[in-house]
Amino acid sequence: MQGLMEIKFKHKIYTRRGIVARILHYYSLATFEEVLDGMSWYDSAHLFCVKTAEDFGITPIQVAGVVAALSPLQDWDINKANAVRFLNGDKKVHTSAQVSKAEACLETNSPEEIFELLSRNGVKTSQFFWNIAFPDSNKGVTIDRHAIAVSVFSPSNIAPIPESYSHFTPSQYKAFEEAFKRAAEIKNILPHQMQAVTWGVLRRLRGLASHKGLGVNEREAAF
């Protein structure tokens, strides 16, 4: 979004300043617990991959690739369960295309190769992989339809998020990603932390249960 002051999305025009301000408004509505959960969400997801890698004798990078490959349109808890089922030999946990990608992730331990193969039909899945695999990195943000909703919906708008909001052009993805980066820069946090915190706020405002990288018992056992 650098140098781009406006973005057209779903037949509407949004300004860069307006998108950043809206993201920051959601962030300002976060409870203390939502901030803690959001700031640590990807760290916890990474820890899940570390623990799962130990169980199956593979690397956390490979597990993160499998998780990301099986993530489209899946609730996080189901996503984790499906990753474990897949590693146990179940090939019916997702579409054949996504399962094939998960299988390919087990054939390499190169994060760059996994990122590339997950990018073939869009950036979101590969970026989700990178954020999980490297939670201390500021490279990119996972932009899904919930991140889009944070960017363009008022917090008081509880209308369903259209499934079509999952589909956007590379330039639109980049624009929303840069907006999250700018909002994160203002608050001196990592971009994917801003995304995770505001995701939690959005879920609460819509009456949905919160989601953490690990369950409470898992987190207590891990630390």
C-alpha positions in Angstrom: 0.0 0.0 0.0 3.1 2.2 -0.1 2.2 5.1 -2.3 -1.3 3.8 -2.9 -3.8 6.1 -1.2 -7.0 4.3 -2.3 -8.1 0.7 -2.9 -11.1 -0.5 -4.7 -12.7 -3.6 -3.2 -16.2 -5.0 -3.9 -17.2 -2.0 -5.9 -16.3 0.4 -3.1 -13.3 2.8 -2.6 -11.4 2.7 0.7 -8.7 5.1 1.6 -5.4 3.9 3.1 -5.9 6.2 6.1 -9.4 4.9 6.7 -8.3 1.3 6.6 -5.5 1.8 9.0 -7.7 3.8 11.4 -10.4 1.1 11.3 -7.8 -1.6 12.2 -6.5 0.5 15.0 -10.1 1.1 16.2 -10.6 -2.7 16.5 -7.3 -3.0 18.3 -8.4 -0.3 20.8 -11.5 -2.4 21.6 -9.4 -5.5 22.6 -9.7 -6.7 26.2 -6.5 -7.4 28.1 -7.0 -11.1 27.5 -7.6 -10.6 23.8 -4.3 -8.7 23.5 -2.4 -11.4 25.4 -4.0 -14.1 23.2 -3.4 -12.3 20.0 0.2 -11.4 20.8 1.0 -15.0 21.5 -1.4 -16.7 19.0 1.3 -17.6 16.4 3.8 -18.5 19.0 1.3 -21.0 20.4 0.5 -22.3 16.9 4.3 -22.7 16.4 4.5 -24.6 19.6 1.8 -27.0 18.4 3.9 -27.7 15.3 7.0 -28.3 17.5 5.1 -30.8 19.7 3.5 -32.5 16.7 6.9 -32.7 14.9 8.3 -34.5 17.9 5.4 -37.0 17.9 5.9 -37.9 14.2 9.6 -37.6 13.8 9.5 -34.7 11.3 10.4 -31.0 11.5 8.3 -28.1 12.7 8.7 -26.5 9.3 7.0 -29.5 7.7 4.2 -29.6 10.2 3.6 -25.9 9.7 3.4 -26.6 6.0 0.8 -29.4 6.5 -1.2 -27.2 8.8 -1.3 -24.3 6.3 -2.1 -26.6 3.4 -5.1 -28.0 5.3 -6.3 -24.6 6.6 -8.6 -23.2 3.9 -12.1 -22.8 5.2 -11.3 -24.7 8.4 -11.9 -23.7 12.0 -8.5 -23.6 13.8 -9.3 -26.5 16.1 -10.4 -28.7 13.2 -7.4 -27.6 11.2 -5.1 -28.9 14.0 -7.0 -32.1 14.4 -7.0 -32.7 10.6 -3.2 -32.1 10.5 -2.7 -34.9 13.1 -5.2 -37.2 11.3 -3.3 -36.6 8.0 0.0 -37.4 9.6 -1.6 -40.6 10.9 -2.4 -41.5 7.3 -5.9 -40.1 6.7 -6.0 -38.6 3.2 -9.6 -37.6 3.4 -9.2 -34.6 5.7 -9.5 -32.0 2.9 -9.8 -31.7 -0.9 -7.4 -33.7 -3.0 -5.6 -30.5 -4.1 -4.9 -29.5 -0.5 -4.0 -33.0 0.6 -1.5 -33.1 -2.3 0.0 -29.9 -1.1 0.3 -31.3 2.4 2.0 -34.3 1.0 4.5 -32.1 -0.9 5.3 -30.2 2.3 6.6 -33.5 3.8 9.1 -33.9 0.9 11.2 -30.9 1.8 12.4 -29.0 4.8 13.0 -25.8 2.9 10.7 -23.0 4.2 11.2 -21.2 0.9 10.1 -24.2 -1.1 7.1 -24.8 1.0 6.2 -21.1 0.8 6.4 -21.3 -3.0 4.3 -24.4 -3.4 1.6 -23.0 -1.1 1.6 -19.7 -3.0 0.5 -21.3 -6.3 -3.2 -20.5 -5.8 -2.8 -17.4 -3.7 -0.7 -15.9 -1.0 -2.9 -16.3 2.1 -2.1 -20.0 2.7 1.7 -19.6 2.2 1.7 -16.5 4.5 -0.2 -18.4 7.2 2.6 -21.0 7.0 5.3 -18.4 7.3 3.6 -16.7 10.3 3.3 -20.1 12.1 6.8 -21.3 11.1 8.5 -18.0 12.0 6.4 -16.2 14.6 9.2 -13.7 15.4 9.4 -12.6 11.8 7.7 -9.5 10.4 7.5 -10.9 6.9 3.9 -10.5 5.8 0.5 -10.9 7.3 -2.2 -13.6 6.9 -5.0 -11.7 5.1 -8.2 -13.7 5.2 -11.8 -12.6 5.0 -11.8 -11.8 8.7 -8.9 -9.4 8.2 -10.7 -7.9 5.3 -13.8 -7.4 7.6 -11.6 -5.7 10.2 -10.3 -3.4 7.4 -13.7 -2.4 5.9 -16.5 -3.2 8.4 -17.4 -1.0 11.3 -17.3 -2.9 14.6 -21.0 -2.3 14.9 -21.7 -4.1 11.6 -22.5 -7.7 12.5 -23.7 -8.7 9.1 -22.3 -12.0 7.9 -18.9 -11.8 6.2 -19.5 -12.8 2.6 -17.6 -15.8 1.4 -16.5 -13.7 -1.6 -14.3 -11.7 0.8 -11.9 -14.6 0.7 -11.2 -13.8 -3.0 -9.1 -10.8 -3.9 -6.4 -9.8 -6.4 -2.7 -9.8 -5.5 -2.7 -6.0 -5.5 -5.7 -6.0 -3.1 -4.0 -8.5 -0.8 -0.8 -6.4 -0.8 -2.8 -3.2 0.0 -4.6 -4.8 3.0 -1.3 -6.4 4.1 0.4 -3.0 4.1 -2.4 -1.5 6.1 -1.9 -4.1 8.8 1.8 -3.5 8.7 1.3 0.3 9.2 -1.2 -0.2 12.0 1.3 -2.6 13.7 4.1 -0.2 13.3 2.1 2.5 15.0 1.6 0.2 18.0 5.1 -1.2 17.9 4.0 -4.8 17.5 4.5 -7.4 14.7 2.0 -7.3 11.8 0.6 -10.8 12.4 0.1 -9.9 16.0 -2.1 -7.0 15.0 -4.0 -9.4 12.7 -4.4 -11.9 15.5 -5.5 -9.4 18.1 -8.1 -7.8 15.8 -9.3 -11.2 14.7 -10.1 -12.0 18.4 -12.0 -8.7 18.8 -14.0 -9.4 15.6 -14.9 -12.9 16.9 -16.1 -11.5 20.2 -18.2 -8.8 18.6 -19.8 -11.4 16.4 -20.6 -13.7 19.3 -18.1 -16.4 18.4 -15.8 -18.3 20.8 -12.2 -17.2 21.0 -9.5 -19.4 19.6 -6.0 -19.9 20.8 -2.9 -21.5 19.3 -3.1 -24.2 22.0 -5.8 -25.3 24.3 -5.6 -24.2 28.0 -4.4 -27.6 29.2 -1.9 -27.9 26.3 -0.5 -24.4 27.1 -0.1 -25.2 30.8 1.7 -28.4 29.9 4.0 -26.7 27.5 5.2 -23.8 29.8 
